[in-house]
Every structure is written in C-alpha cells, then in structure tokens.
C-alpha cells in the first residue's frame, strides 16, 4: 500500500484561499467546512490517481474532526483519493507519552512531540505500507524528513511538489525503509 500523509493548511489551501466562508466547526446541516483551493485538489488527485496512493490525514484538523468526517468533506471539494485513516494524536495519548519518558535517553514533553513522531507511530502500526510521502508545509518530521515534500504555504501543493511526492511513492526512493528504521531506533532510545 502507498500512503500520502496529508496536511491540509498550506497544502490543499494557501494564503490566497478564501477562509471567510469557512466556519471552524460542523454546520447545522452536519457538514464540515474545510477551506480548499481547487487547483491544489487537482494536483493531489493527479498524484493519488497516478500512484494509486491512499490518504492518511496528518493535519491538525484531525484534532477536532475525525478522518471519517474529513474524508467526505475533502470529497465534497473533489478529492478523489481514498482517505483510510489519521495519524494518532500523541499529545493526548498519556500511555505513549509515559512509554517515551521511560525509554533510554532524553524524555519528551508534549511541546516536543512532532508530527513526524505521529506519522512514525502510524507507520509502525501498518507494516503493509510499501512507500509513503508526507505533504506538509511544516518541517517537524524527525527522522522521516527524507519523505517530506514541504509545500510553500503561499501557493499550496504545486506541480514540482507532486513530482517529488510521485518519486517517493513509485520512484527510486519507493520501498526505502531507512527513515522508518531510524524512527524505530529513536523510539527505542537508540541513536538512529
């Protein structure tokens, strides 16, 4: 299985996207409104169609709307890729934070939890993943950074980003497990 870890803000929208019509909550009709730039959706669809990748939500939007709501909201905006899950919210996971505190090396406080840690945990729970790309405008990916396609929040997902992600999913870097191996080592408190 190929996976695209999807941030929303700065990837599927940008500073020019109209945010005024998008409330930050569910509406009386039960639908979640998400600010989306149509040109970014076209590019994401091209990526998922060409690579047959599925989508896992890694965006902070998952903290107030589950992926089962975000998937249909994105589909209403034309996203055709199948949304199959979301990364765990490690900030709210007391058991994970305790496990991390008791491992060898320095402990981590919730302010130090990075998005890459959450992606790493999702990957460890899904060994069927053969390749992945992270689409995000942030860079907090710890040792998974080689799989990051960092978008410019001024433009969102652009054509060069799509090509970089495609190479991660089906090109020379597809199947490279070194970043995930480094995450496993870091999780055990070892030097990656």
Secondary structure, DSSP 8 states (H G I E B T S, - for coil): -EEEEE--TTTT--TTS--TT--SSB-TTS-B-----HHHHHHHHHHHHHH--EEEE-SGGGGTS-HHHHHHHHHHTT--S-EEEE---GGG-HHHHHHHHHSSS----GGG--HHHHHHHHHHT-TT--EEEEEES----GGGGGGEEE-BTTTBS-HHHHHHHHHHHHSTTTT--HHHHHHHHHHTT---
